[in-house]
């Protein structure tokens, strides 16, 4: 059984910051590619950021310059630092291995 567990979501004012965490349990690993997706109300799920095993990252245009994805292999955890948050960032954020595993999500609300 492989499990990804997100945490760190919450409610913040516009311009604020949050750091999301995705911890992998079981036989999962963050050695390979990992990513963050999000889905807002009446919106399709979209990719936010991805990171490969070497630490190379890519971002959606909507978050570029504001969000940073990182990983800590020793803790088997992937992070998403979100700065300068906007109301349009409000969504459920999901962690994924980009293949077949997804977390249950953590809610981010920006007002």
VMD Tcl script that draws the C-alpha trace (Angstrom):
set ca {
  {0.00 0.00 0.00}
  {1.31 3.44 -1.00}
  {-0.04 6.56 0.63}
  {0.58 10.26 0.03}
  {-0.58 12.63 2.74}
  {-0.82 16.39 2.22}
  {-0.84 18.98 4.97}
  {-0.31 22.69 5.47}
  {-3.41 24.09 3.85}
  {-5.57 26.74 5.44}
  {-7.16 30.15 5.04}
  {-5.02 33.23 4.42}
  {-5.44 36.79 3.23}
  {-4.35 37.77 -0.25}
  {-0.61 38.35 -0.28}
  {0.00 35.78 2.41}
  {2.01 32.58 2.32}
  {1.56 28.89 3.00}
  {3.81 25.87 2.76}
  {2.24 22.59 1.78}
  {3.83 19.25 2.60}
  {3.37 15.85 1.00}
  {4.66 12.91 2.99}
  {4.99 9.51 1.34}
  {4.30 6.34 3.29}
  {4.50 2.66 2.55}
  {6.49 1.66 -0.49}
  {6.28 5.02 -2.21}
  {9.32 7.16 -2.84}
  {10.05 10.76 -3.77}
  {13.17 9.74 -5.66}
  {11.23 9.90 -8.89}
  {9.11 12.69 -10.30}
  {6.55 14.27 -7.98}
  {4.09 17.05 -8.50}
  {1.35 19.25 -7.14}
  {-2.01 19.68 -8.81}
  {-4.98 21.74 -7.77}
  {-8.68 21.89 -8.47}
  {-10.93 24.83 -7.67}
  {-14.70 24.98 -7.58}
  {-16.06 24.35 -11.07}
  {-12.50 24.10 -12.38}
  {-10.65 21.22 -13.93}
  {-7.66 19.80 -12.16}
  {-4.49 21.51 -13.31}
  {-0.81 20.92 -12.79}
  {0.86 23.47 -10.52}
  {4.46 22.32 -10.20}
  {6.60 19.25 -10.81}
  {10.03 18.19 -9.65}
  {12.24 15.36 -10.85}
  {14.72 13.17 -9.02}
  {17.53 15.66 -9.63}
  {15.58 18.60 -8.25}
  {14.70 20.17 -11.58}
  {11.37 21.94 -11.36}
  {8.74 23.31 -13.68}
  {5.73 25.51 -12.93}
  {2.44 26.55 -14.37}
  {2.54 30.08 -15.73}
  {-0.08 31.16 -13.23}
  {2.19 30.43 -10.25}
  {5.63 31.03 -11.72}
  {7.67 33.35 -9.56}
  {5.38 32.89 -6.57}
  {5.48 29.15 -5.84}
  {8.49 26.93 -5.22}
  {8.47 23.14 -5.20}
  {11.20 21.30 -3.30}
  {11.92 17.88 -1.88}
  {13.62 16.35 1.13}
  {14.52 12.78 0.31}
  {15.61 12.00 3.86}
  {12.12 12.86 5.10}
  {10.45 11.39 2.02}
  {8.56 14.64 1.67}
  {7.77 17.11 -1.10}
  {6.94 20.73 -0.37}
  {5.18 23.57 -2.10}
  {6.04 27.02 -0.82}
  {3.33 29.46 -1.89}
  {3.97 33.18 -1.61}
  {1.99 36.23 -2.71}
  {-1.17 34.18 -2.70}
  {-4.14 35.38 -4.72}
  {-7.84 34.55 -4.42}
  {-7.58 32.59 -7.66}
  {-5.16 30.23 -5.91}
  {-8.07 28.97 -3.83}
  {-8.35 25.25 -4.53}
  {-7.86 21.77 -3.22}
  {-4.19 20.92 -3.66}
  {-3.14 17.35 -4.41}
  {0.21 15.63 -4.31}
  {0.97 12.97 -6.91}
  {3.79 10.79 -8.17}
  {2.57 11.66 -11.67}
  {1.79 8.02 -12.34}
  {-0.79 6.29 -10.19}
  {-0.82 7.69 -6.66}
  {-2.63 10.75 -5.32}
  {-3.13 12.20 -1.90}
  {-6.53 13.15 -0.52}
  {-5.77 16.85 -0.83}
  {-5.39 19.87 1.40}
  {-7.62 22.91 1.05}
  {-6.16 26.35 0.41}
  {-8.47 29.35 0.67}
  {-7.26 32.86 -0.12}
  {-9.41 35.91 0.57}
}
mol new
graphics top color blue
foreach p $ca { graphics top sphere $p radius 0.5 }
foreach p [lrange $ca 0 end-1] q [lrange $ca 1 end] { graphics top cylinder $p $q radius 0.2 }
display resetview
